[in-house]
Amino acid sequence: MKNLYLLLLTLGVFFGTSATTPIATGYDIGDKAADFNLKGTDGKMYSLDSFGEVNGYVVVFTCNTCPYAVMYEDRLIELAEKSKEKGFAMIAINPNDPSVQPGDSFEKMQARASEKGFNFPYVIDEGQTVYPKYGATKTPHVFILDKDKTVQYIGAVDDNARNAAAVEMNYAENAMQSIINGKPVNPAKTKAIGCGIKTKA
């Protein structure tokens, strides 16, 4: 039985790492996130430290092509406004490999950011080195950090991916407010709804 378990585990490791289903590893609540330095659609380089003194950070893994990510674009613009009001810095990271998903190329990102009027930095995870550290598996996938870069929330923006008008719980907004109030975020984790991150096989 033990050998069968090991065989199944091994098969899971090899066959579970497909082009669209990364293994879920990365930060947990209470972990301190490492900084990064990624290129934005405006040609500037962005790190968490580049935002200066803030109450925290909203890091959103998203992309151009996932239908769920597209459904959330207007809500991300709204979230960026609310983040600014609460003293948080928001940054959106495209984790997809453009050789696998051409619609997520840097040039296409620039066009999308301009078309939608993104009010937040939209950066590319070149080499796909950042999203595995966070443990992001979906687009969109939200990570909210406090001012010390400690992870306080992981999951969805809100509780209704398909219908913004029917949202009852704004998880990301509530998490920011809890951090400001010095209270534990509840819920600290929710299920991210979206498309798998595109990687080379």
C-alpha positions in Angstrom: 0.0 0.0 0.0 2.9 2.3 0.8 4.5 1.7 -2.6 1.2 2.4 -4.3 0.8 5.7 -2.5 4.3 6.7 -3.5 3.6 5.8 -7.1 0.4 7.8 -7.1 2.2 10.7 -5.5 5.0 10.6 -8.1 2.5 10.4 -11.0 0.8 13.4 -9.5 4.0 15.4 -9.4 4.8 14.7 -13.0 1.4 14.9 -14.6 0.1 17.6 -12.4 2.5 20.2 -13.8 0.8 20.7 -17.1 1.0 23.9 -19.2 -2.0 25.3 -17.5 -1.9 23.9 -14.0 1.0 25.0 -11.8 1.6 23.2 -8.5 0.1 25.2 -5.7 3.0 26.3 -3.5 4.1 29.7 -2.2 3.2 32.1 0.5 0.7 31.5 3.3 -0.9 33.9 5.7 1.7 35.4 7.9 4.6 34.9 5.5 6.7 37.9 4.5 6.8 38.5 0.8 10.0 39.1 -1.0 10.1 42.2 -3.2 10.4 42.1 -7.0 11.4 44.4 -9.9 9.1 44.1 -12.9 8.6 46.1 -16.1 5.3 48.0 -16.4 3.4 48.8 -19.6 4.5 52.4 -19.1 8.2 51.3 -19.5 9.0 51.9 -15.9 10.3 49.3 -13.4 8.1 48.6 -10.4 8.9 47.0 -7.0 6.9 47.1 -3.8 9.4 49.5 -2.3 9.0 51.9 -5.3 5.6 52.9 -3.8 7.2 54.5 -0.7 5.3 54.7 2.6 2.0 52.9 2.4 -0.5 51.0 4.6 -0.1 47.9 2.5 0.0 46.4 -0.9 -2.6 44.8 -3.2 -0.9 42.4 -5.6 -3.2 41.0 -8.3 -2.1 38.3 -10.7 -4.2 38.8 -13.9 -3.9 38.9 -17.7 -5.4 40.0 -20.9 -6.9 36.8 -22.1 -8.7 34.9 -19.4 -12.5 35.6 -19.5 -12.5 35.9 -15.7 -9.7 38.4 -15.7 -11.6 40.4 -18.4 -14.7 40.3 -16.3 -12.8 41.8 -13.4 -11.0 44.6 -15.3 -13.5 47.3 -14.3 -13.6 46.0 -10.8 -9.8 46.2 -10.6 -10.0 49.8 -11.7 -12.4 50.4 -8.9 -10.3 48.5 -6.4 -7.3 50.6 -7.3 -9.3 53.7 -6.5 -10.3 52.2 -3.1 -6.8 51.1 -2.5 -5.5 54.6 -3.0 -8.1 56.0 -0.7 -7.0 53.5 2.0 -3.3 54.2 1.5 -2.6 51.0 -0.2 -0.5 50.5 -3.4 -2.0 48.2 -6.0 0.0 46.5 -8.8 -1.2 43.9 -11.4 1.2 41.2 -12.6 0.7 39.2 -15.8 2.2 35.8 -15.0 1.4 34.1 -18.3 4.1 33.0 -20.7 3.4 34.9 -24.0 5.0 32.1 -26.0 2.2 29.9 -24.8 -0.5 32.6 -24.7 0.4 35.2 -27.4 -2.5 37.4 -26.3 -0.6 38.1 -23.1 2.5 39.5 -24.8 4.0 42.8 -23.4 2.8 44.7 -26.5 -0.7 43.3 -26.0 -0.6 44.3 -22.4 0.4 47.8 -23.3 -2.5 48.0 -25.7 -5.0 46.7 -23.1 -3.8 49.0 -20.4 -4.2 52.0 -22.7 -7.6 50.8 -24.0 -9.0 50.3 -20.5 -7.3 53.2 -18.9 -5.7 51.2 -16.1 -5.0 53.4 -13.1 -2.5 50.9 -11.6 0.8 49.6 -12.8 0.4 46.5 -15.1 3.7 44.6 -15.1 4.9 41.4 -16.7 6.5 38.5 -14.8 9.2 37.9 -17.4 10.8 34.5 -16.8 7.8 33.6 -14.5 9.8 33.9 -11.3 7.4 35.9 -9.2 4.1 34.1 -9.4 5.6 30.7 -8.0 6.9 32.5 -5.0 3.4 33.9 -4.2 1.8 30.6 -5.1 -0.6 32.2 -7.6 -2.5 29.6 -9.6 -5.3 31.6 -11.2 -5.9 34.8 -13.1 -7.1 36.8 -11.2 -5.6 35.9 -7.9 -5.2 38.5 -5.1 -2.6 38.8 -2.4 -2.9 41.6 0.2 0.1 42.5 2.3 0.5 44.8 5.2 3.0 47.6 5.2 5.7 45.2 6.4 5.0 43.0 3.3 3.4 40.3 5.5 0.7 38.4 3.7 -2.7 39.0 5.3 -5.1 37.8 2.6 -5.1 35.4 -0.4 -7.9 34.7 -2.8 -10.6 36.4 -4.8 -11.5 40.0 -5.2 -15.1 39.4 -4.2 -17.7 36.7 -3.9 -19.2 36.9 -7.4 -16.9 36.5 -10.4 -19.7 36.5 -13.0 -21.9 39.3 -11.8 -20.5 42.5 -10.2 -24.0 43.8 -9.4 -24.6 40.7 -7.3 -21.5 41.0 -5.1 -22.2 40.7 -1.4 -18.7 40.4 0.0 -15.8 42.6 -1.2 -13.1 40.4 0.2 -10.1 42.5 -0.9 -11.7 45.8 0.3 -12.6 44.3 3.6 -9.1 42.9 4.0 -7.6 46.3 3.6 -9.9 47.8 6.1 -9.1 45.1 8.6 -5.4 45.8 8.2 -6.0 49.5 8.8 -8.0 48.8 11.9 -5.3 46.4 13.2 -7.7 43.5 13.2 -7.2 39.9 11.8 -8.5 39.6 8.2 -11.6 37.4 8.1 -11.8 35.5 5.9 -8.0 35.5 5.4 -8.3 33.0 2.5 -10.9 32.5 -0.2 -11.0 30.5 -3.4 -9.6 32.3 -6.4 -11.9 31.9 -9.5 -10.2 32.2 -12.8 -8.0 30.5 -15.5 -4.9 28.5 -14.8 -1.6 30.3 -15.3 0.0 29.5 -18.7 3.4 28.0 -18.6 5.6 25.9 -20.9 5.2 22.1 -20.5 
